[in-house]
Amino acid sequence: MCWALERAMQQEGYQAKAAYRGPEGLRLIQKDDPSLVILDLKMPEMGGLEVLKHALEINPKLPVIILTAYGTIETAIEAMKMGAVDYISKPFDLDELKLIVKQNLVVCQLETEVNFLRSQLTEKYNNMIGKSQAFQEVLHLIEKVSKTNVNVLITGESGTGKELVATAIHQNSLRQDGPFVPINCAALPEHLLESELFGHEKGAFTGAHTRKIGRFELADNGTIFLDEIGELPLNMQVKMLRVLQEKSFERVGGTKTLSVDVRVIAATNRQLDKAIQEGDFREDLYYRLNVMPINIPPLRERQEDIPLLVEHIMEKLKPHYCIKRISPGVLELFKRYKWPGNIREMENVLERACIICQGEEILPEYLPCDIRGARAESEEDLILNFPDEGVSLEQVEKQLLIKALKKSSGNQSKAAELLGITRSTFLYRCQKHDILKN
């Protein structure tokens, strides 16, 4: 029987090995880590239940199918309680066994994929980097809103990490074991968007050869992330409003009303209040989505996070490139640059620099021209802030001295260098303005 099953499985395209005794089978399980085991209850030396117990100690998630004679079905049920996934009684139909094997291998593969996707979600949440006050406030809001089921509207410029925030909310919510289903509302043409969101029935339109399950249905008991919600066409906004109000919809071409339990997180880089005034976005839908607003600050408003973000991005890039470090000059330019594309732009700039870098250190010469030309403050800025009531040269000098000290973290020699004067001159002027205490 064992010999015959081994060859039958091999003919199905599986890699199969046979063991004729319990201890021998356990050694194979330990050594080869199989995807599935077919186990007979009646064996010499060691019974099937004992083998099952030890096999699941080796791998608790190992699928085990029990072979049992008709008179020992109760023992097979006991094996199921111990952790076996299925059983088949002898004499059995070989095609039936093949089908059971195939079904359990598919289930095992799906579980592996789900675990992988959940680990990816966790990794995304761990990628949220920042110590600035502005970013800490975002993290605080994520923690608060994750404990609820309210709809969330995430706003922020392109590249600030809106999907990361949505992922973090789901991963820390009561729905974390449910699906997280994202969809970009701007990425699909209008005639396909409804089908993608709500699904369609076979024959609903030309090309609809089979029934399609929509994103809302897939997200049941989980979270749906509607990215670029501001680009949703007006006729779709009406249907979206109904889903948010009634938690129900029909597939395209269908008549059956489907009910779902879905949390909605939406995101946009548009000013929706302005879009409402212009007639491009429904006010009632806005208030349904905007139960809990979270605004992500742009990178230029959280400059103290830039070194942390650079370090994090470089750690991801280093395994793929021969880069060991970034020069201090590059980091200084990064702090001065306004980053219109935010973190996504920074990732692209660093990867580009890694590709064209000639050595082990990224230098300013490997950066785009607009970043190399960035300035923290132009000379005009110091003059344009001239107050109406005027300002004395003494006041300007004192402020420059204080700013140079802050910029150099209190290093007097560095501060003097920044101002283009000697250290002794710097100390004299600081003492004159009572900046440094003797």
ZAMARMI-14877 format. One record per residue (C-alpha): x negated, y negated, z. Coordinates in pm, 1 decimal, decimal comma, always signed. Layout:
! residues N
X Y Z
...
//
This chain:
! residues 438
+0,0 +0,0 +0,0
-275,0 -243,8 +98,0
-477,9 -162,0 -214,0
-171,4 -206,1 -436,7
-77,8 -543,1 -281,8
-435,1 -670,9 -320,0
-426,7 -605,7 -694,5
-71,8 -739,1 -731,6
-176,0 -1069,9 -574,6
-487,8 -1085,9 -791,8
-271,7 -1037,6 -1100,6
-68,6 -1340,1 -987,8
-386,9 -1549,1 -999,2
-462,4 -1550,4 -625,8
-796,1 -1467,4 -468,1
-701,2 -1172,1 -250,3
-893,4 -954,1 -4,6
-772,6 -643,8 +175,3
-847,6 -516,9 +528,4
-733,3 -172,5 +643,3
-777,0 -225,2 +1020,4
-677,5 -509,9 +1252,7
-1033,0 -601,9 +1372,1
-1154,4 -604,0 +1011,6
-870,1 -837,7 +912,6
-948,4 -1076,4 +1198,7
-1313,2 -1092,5 +1088,5
-1197,8 -1186,6 +736,4
-966,1 -1454,4 +875,7
-1250,3 -1598,0 +1083,1
-1493,8 -1589,9 +791,1
-1282,1 -1685,1 +486,9
-1008,4 -1907,9 +637,1
-733,0 -1773,5 +402,9
-431,6 -1977,8 +295,1
-189,4 -1696,7 +379,3
-186,8 -1348,3 +538,3
+37,6 -1048,7 +464,2
+37,0 -837,5 +780,7
+181,0 -490,6 +843,6
+316,5 -426,1 +1192,3
+208,9 -59,2 +1193,4
-170,3 -21,6 +1185,4
-427,0 +198,5 +1356,1
-658,0 +68,9 +1634,0
-473,0 -262,9 +1675,8
-100,6 -328,6 +1623,0
+34,6 -604,4 +1402,7
+164,3 -819,1 +1691,3
-179,0 -820,1 +1854,9
-343,5 -909,8 +1523,9
-88,5 -1189,3 +1477,9
-163,6 -1330,3 +1821,4
-541,7 -1340,3 +1760,0
-498,5 -1469,9 +1403,0
-294,6 -1768,4 +1524,4
-555,3 -1834,4 +1793,1
-811,4 -1864,7 +1511,9
-584,0 -2086,1 +1299,8
-253,2 -2195,2 +1460,8
-118,5 -2315,8 +1124,5
-198,2 -1997,2 +931,4
+112,6 -1869,5 +740,3
+163,4 -1499,6 +820,6
+421,1 -1282,2 +639,1
+516,6 -964,2 +824,7
+571,4 -627,2 +655,1
+796,1 -401,8 +860,4
+993,7 -80,4 +825,7
+1372,3 -107,8 +840,3
+1388,0 +37,8 +1191,0
+1153,1 -222,4 +1341,4
+1323,1 -545,0 +1231,4
+1362,4 -647,8 +1595,8
+982,6 -635,6 +1625,9
+957,2 -849,5 +1312,3
+1186,9 -1107,9 +1472,2
+961,0 -1105,2 +1777,1
+670,6 -1173,5 +1541,7
+862,5 -1470,5 +1398,5
+902,8 -1608,9 +1750,3
+528,2 -1573,8 +1797,8
+460,9 -1783,5 +1486,5
+497,4 -1568,6 +1173,4
+659,7 -1762,6 +887,2
+861,4 -1479,6 +727,7
+908,8 -1102,6 +711,9
+1012,4 -844,9 +453,6
+1125,9 -488,6 +527,6
+991,3 -177,9 +354,0
+1061,8 -50,8 +101,2
+1052,5 -394,3 -62,1
+1074,3 -537,2 -410,3
+734,2 -662,9 -526,1
+885,4 -960,4 -709,7
+1062,3 -1062,5 -389,2
+732,3 -1054,3 -198,1
+561,0 -1257,3 -469,1
+834,4 -1520,9 -442,8
+801,1 -1537,1 -61,9
+423,5 -1576,9 -94,5
+460,8 -1853,2 -352,5
+719,9 -2043,1 -148,0
+509,5 -2036,7 +167,5
+196,0 -2147,3 -16,3
+390,0 -2443,6 -161,4
+514,1 -2537,3 +185,5
+158,5 -2511,4 +320,0
+30,2 -2736,2 +40,6
+301,8 -2994,9 +104,1
+219,7 -3001,3 +476,3
-145,3 -3057,8 +389,9
-53,0 -3345,6 +158,5
+172,5 -3502,8 +422,8
-103,8 -3480,6 +684,5
-346,2 -3639,1 +437,9
-107,4 -3925,4 +358,9
-47,4 -3987,1 +728,9
-421,9 -3998,3 +787,9
-443,8 -4253,3 +505,4
-179,5 -4464,9 +679,3
-375,5 -4447,2 +1003,3
-692,7 -4543,6 +819,7
-514,5 -4842,9 +668,3
-405,1 -4959,4 +1011,9
-758,7 -4920,5 +1143,1
-876,6 -5139,6 +854,3
-707,7 -5443,4 +1009,2
-1010,0 -5644,6 +1114,8
-1016,7 -5980,4 +1292,2
-1080,5 -6153,8 +1623,0
-957,6 -6505,3 +1539,1
-666,7 -6647,8 +1734,4
-453,8 -6666,4 +1419,4
-506,8 -6298,1 +1342,2
-458,8 -6189,0 +1703,7
-116,4 -6354,1 +1695,0
-29,9 -6140,0 +1390,5
-139,1 -5824,7 +1575,9
+71,3 -5929,2 +1874,8
+379,0 -5965,4 +1651,7
+310,8 -5624,4 +1493,9
+301,7 -5465,9 +1838,1
+628,7 -5634,1 +1939,0
+826,2 -5564,9 +1621,8
+704,6 -5202,9 +1592,3
+912,5 -5112,5 +1897,1
+1232,3 -5221,1 +1721,6
+1421,4 -5122,8 +1405,7
+1486,4 -5476,5 +1275,5
+1405,0 -5580,9 +920,2
+1078,2 -5769,1 +877,5
+975,6 -6030,9 +620,1
+599,0 -6065,3 +576,5
+477,0 -6382,5 +407,1
+130,3 -6484,7 +302,5
-89,1 -6560,3 +6,6
-192,9 -6290,6 -237,6
-470,0 -6070,2 -100,1
-412,1 -6139,2 +269,8
-312,8 -5778,9 +351,2
+66,7 -5779,1 +362,5
+88,9 -5405,5 +287,0
-159,3 -5335,0 +567,8
+70,6 -5515,3 +810,8
+374,3 -5322,7 +681,9
+184,4 -4995,8 +719,0
+78,8 -5087,6 +1072,6
+438,3 -5162,8 +1173,0
+556,2 -4825,0 +1040,7
+263,3 -4633,6 +1189,8
+336,0 -4772,4 +1537,4
+714,4 -4744,5 +1521,3
+955,5 -4471,8 +1627,4
+975,5 -4382,3 +1256,7
+606,7 -4296,7 +1224,6
+686,8 -3929,3 +1154,7
+918,7 -4032,9 +871,4
+816,0 -4140,1 +519,8
+661,1 -4477,0 +433,5
+773,5 -4559,1 +78,5
+630,5 -4869,8 -93,1
+752,6 -5026,2 -416,6
+636,7 -5339,3 -595,9
+949,3 -5523,3 -713,8
+748,3 -5723,7 -967,3
+578,3 -5425,1 -1128,6
+883,0 -5273,4 -1300,0
+1112,8 -5415,9 -1568,7
+1465,0 -5495,5 -1451,6
+1631,5 -5202,7 -1632,7
+1401,5 -4952,6 -1456,4
+1396,5 -5116,7 -1114,3
+1750,7 -5012,4 -1019,7
+1678,0 -4650,2 -1109,4
+1350,5 -4662,4 -914,7
+1519,7 -4804,1 -605,2
+1844,4 -4607,1 -604,3
+1781,5 -4314,1 -840,6
+1999,1 -4199,1 -1129,1
+2211,2 -3905,4 -1236,0
+2139,2 -3685,8 -1536,7
+2265,6 -3854,4 -1853,5
+2310,1 -4196,4 -1687,4
+2121,2 -4359,3 -1974,0
+1906,4 -4264,3 -2272,2
+1609,7 -4064,4 -2147,4
+1770,4 -3963,5 -1816,4
+1728,6 -3589,5 -1876,1
+1733,9 -3495,4 -1507,5
+1856,9 -3640,2 -1179,9
+1608,2 -3878,8 -1015,1
+1584,7 -3947,0 -642,6
+1533,5 -4318,8 -570,0
+1296,7 -4482,3 -322,8
+1570,2 -4562,4 -69,9
+1676,5 -4198,2 -62,8
+1313,7 -4085,4 -26,1
+1268,4 -4327,7 +264,1
+1557,7 -4185,3 +467,2
+1466,5 -4180,4 +839,6
+1155,7 -4379,5 +754,7
+1049,9 -4718,0 +616,7
+1071,7 -4873,0 +271,7
+829,0 -5152,3 +186,3
+960,1 -5395,2 -76,2
+654,7 -5584,1 -196,7
+698,6 -5904,1 -400,1
+1064,2 -5924,5 -294,9
+1074,3 -6282,3 -425,8
+1056,6 -6145,5 -782,4
+1374,6 -5938,6 -745,2
+1628,7 -6033,6 -1018,1
+1950,0 -6198,6 -894,7
+2177,3 -5911,3 -1000,4
+1954,8 -5669,6 -806,7
+1964,6 -5900,5 -505,6
+2339,3 -5843,4 -481,9
+2292,4 -5465,2 -475,2
+2006,5 -5497,3 -227,5
+2229,7 -5701,9 +2,0
+2488,5 -5423,9 +4,7
+2226,3 -5163,1 +98,2
+2105,3 -5380,5 +386,3
+2460,3 -5444,5 +509,1
+2616,1 -5101,2 +467,4
+2313,8 -4868,1 +449,3
+2471,5 -4701,4 +146,6
+2447,1 -4701,7 -235,4
+2522,3 -4497,2 -547,6
+2270,4 -4359,8 -792,5
+2281,3 -4514,8 -1139,8
+2554,0 -4331,1 -1330,0
+2681,3 -4165,6 -1013,5
+3004,9 -4197,5 -815,3
+2901,1 -4040,5 -485,1
+2813,7 -4289,1 -210,2
+2490,4 -4197,4 -31,5
+2416,7 -4314,9 +322,0
+2060,7 -4363,6 +444,4
+1887,3 -4464,2 +765,6
+1603,9 -4683,9 +640,8
+1406,3 -4967,0 +792,3
+1329,1 -5241,4 +540,4
+1003,7 -5435,7 +542,7
+972,4 -5693,7 +265,4
+681,3 -5912,1 +160,5
+629,4 -6210,6 -64,8
+375,2 -6478,2 -147,6
+653,2 -6715,5 -259,7
+825,0 -6978,9 -48,1
+1170,1 -6823,0 -38,9
+1335,4 -7130,3 +113,6
+1226,0 -7324,7 -193,9
+1343,5 -7039,5 -421,1
+1686,0 -7060,3 -250,2
+1709,6 -7432,0 -326,1
+1620,6 -7362,9 -690,2
+1885,1 -7089,0 -714,3
+1634,0 -6805,6 -766,2
+1698,5 -6625,3 -437,3
+2017,8 -6553,5 -244,8
+2039,8 -6721,5 +93,6
+2241,8 -6436,8 +248,7
+1979,1 -6180,7 +139,7
+1703,5 -6401,5 +281,2
+1864,7 -6403,5 +625,6
+1918,2 -6026,6 +612,1
+1549,5 -5972,9 +542,2
+1410,2 -6245,6 +764,5
+1521,7 -6103,2 +1099,4
+1158,9 -6098,7 +1213,8
+920,3 -6316,3 +1009,2
+545,3 -6253,8 +1016,1
+315,6 -6497,7 +836,9
-38,7 -6382,4 +761,7
-287,1 -6671,8 +766,5
-515,9 -6711,2 +463,2
-882,6 -6627,4 +503,0
-986,1 -6994,8 +499,8
-792,2 -7040,0 +826,1
-970,7 -6753,0 +1002,0
-1334,8 -6814,5 +914,5
-1464,2 -6652,3 +1232,3
-1330,4 -6321,7 +1096,3
-1546,0 -6341,8 +783,4
-1861,3 -6173,9 +930,4
-1648,7 -5886,8 +1066,3
-1469,9 -5840,4 +734,6
-1796,4 -5849,7 +538,2
-1947,1 -5586,9 +767,7
-1639,6 -5364,6 +734,2
-1627,1 -5390,9 +354,4
-2000,8 -5323,3 +325,6
-1970,3 -5009,7 +539,4
-1723,1 -4874,7 +282,4
-1946,4 -4973,1 -11,2
-2286,5 -4859,4 +120,0
-2233,1 -4485,1 +51,2
-2182,5 -4567,6 -318,7
-2465,2 -4820,7 -366,7
-2827,3 -4860,4 -255,1
-2751,6 -5170,7 -48,7
-2866,5 -5201,8 +311,7
-2794,5 -5561,0 +409,8
-2662,2 -5904,6 +317,5
-2885,8 -6210,9 +337,9
-2794,1 -6483,1 +592,1
-2759,9 -6726,3 +301,4
-2479,8 -6516,8 +150,3
-2290,8 -6508,2 +479,5
-2324,1 -6885,1 +511,3
-2183,5 -6933,9 +160,6
-1897,7 -6698,5 +243,5
-1808,0 -6915,8 +543,2
-1803,6 -7228,6 +326,6
-1599,7 -7083,9 +40,7
-1219,7 -7134,4 +47,8
-1130,2 -6780,4 -76,8
-816,8 -6847,4 -286,7
-787,1 -6470,8 -344,0
-843,1 -6396,7 +25,8
-967,1 -6052,5 +139,4
-901,0 -5886,2 -195,7
-1124,7 -6143,5 -363,5
-1395,1 -6085,8 -101,5
-1386,1 -5710,1 -166,4
-1425,1 -5768,6 -541,1
-1709,7 -6018,5 -493,8
-1903,6 -5782,3 -267,1
-1858,8 -5482,2 -495,8
-1967,5 -5689,3 -796,2
-2275,4 -5800,9 -602,4
-2356,7 -5439,0 -511,8
-2338,4 -5339,9 -878,8
-2573,0 -5611,0 -1010,0
-2806,1 -5625,5 -705,9
-3166,1 -5539,1 -798,1
-3286,8 -5448,8 -448,5
-3154,2 -5345,7 -110,2
-3037,6 -5693,3 -4,4
-2753,4 -5898,0 -151,5
-2884,0 -6250,3 -222,7
-2693,3 -6569,5 -317,0
-2807,1 -6530,5 -679,2
-2578,5 -6223,7 -712,4
-2266,3 -6425,1 -624,0
-2029,6 -6601,1 -867,4
-2107,9 -6966,2 -944,4
-1803,5 -7103,3 -762,4
-1916,5 -6937,2 -437,5
-2280,5 -7044,1 -477,8
-2160,9 -7402,1 -523,2
-1939,1 -7401,3 -213,9
-2005,9 -7670,2 +48,2
-1887,9 -7684,4 +403,6
-1826,7 -8058,3 +385,3
-1913,8 -8305,4 +112,7
-2076,2 -8636,7 +194,0
-1753,3 -8804,7 +83,9
-1558,9 -8619,8 +355,9
-1757,3 -8795,9 +627,6
-1667,3 -9132,6 +479,7
-1310,7 -9066,8 +367,8
-1206,7 -9002,2 +728,0
-1294,1 -9363,0 +805,3
-1026,6 -9488,8 +1053,6
-824,8 -9803,8 +991,7
-966,2 -9973,6 +1298,7
-1321,6 -9907,8 +1181,9
-1602,5 -9707,6 +1340,3
-1947,3 -9798,1 +1467,0
-2269,3 -9639,1 +1345,4
-2333,0 -9539,2 +1706,6
-2011,6 -9333,0 +1710,5
-2094,1 -9165,5 +1381,2
-2445,8 -9083,6 +1499,4
-2320,2 -8933,9 +1824,8
-2066,2 -8716,6 +1643,7
-2330,1 -8590,4 +1400,5
-2563,2 -8500,7 +1686,2
-2287,1 -8309,0 +1866,3
-2183,9 -8130,5 +1546,2
-2544,3 -8029,8 +1470,7
-2577,8 -7881,0 +1819,6
-2257,1 -7681,9 +1775,1
-2364,2 -7564,4 +1430,2
-2697,3 -7441,5 +1568,0
-2537,6 -7283,4 +1878,8
-2732,0 -7520,2 +2102,6
-3073,0 -7462,8 +1938,0
-3229,7 -7812,5 +1945,0
-3500,8 -7740,4 +1688,1
-3245,1 -7597,2 +1443,1
-3010,5 -7891,8 +1504,9
-3292,9 -8135,6 +1430,0
-3371,4 -7943,4 +1111,0
-3007,1 -7964,9 +1001,4
-3018,6 -8343,8 +1040,7
-3354,5 -8377,0 +869,0
-3534,0 -8529,0 +1170,4
-3804,8 -8414,5 +1409,5
-3718,6 -8242,9 +1736,3
-3856,8 -8532,5 +1939,5
-3641,9 -8781,3 +1745,4
-3341,0 -8556,8 +1794,7
-3402,0 -8537,7 +2172,6
-3448,4 -8915,5 +2194,0
-3119,1 -8985,2 +2016,5
-2933,0 -8724,0 +2224,7
-3059,4 -8882,9 +2545,2
-2958,7 -9227,2 +2415,1
-2599,3 -9105,2 +2370,1
-2606,7 -8909,7 +2696,7
-2548,3 -8583,1 +2511,1
-2824,6 -8385,0 +2679,6
-2856,2 -8398,6 +3055,6
-3212,4 -8423,1 +3189,8
//
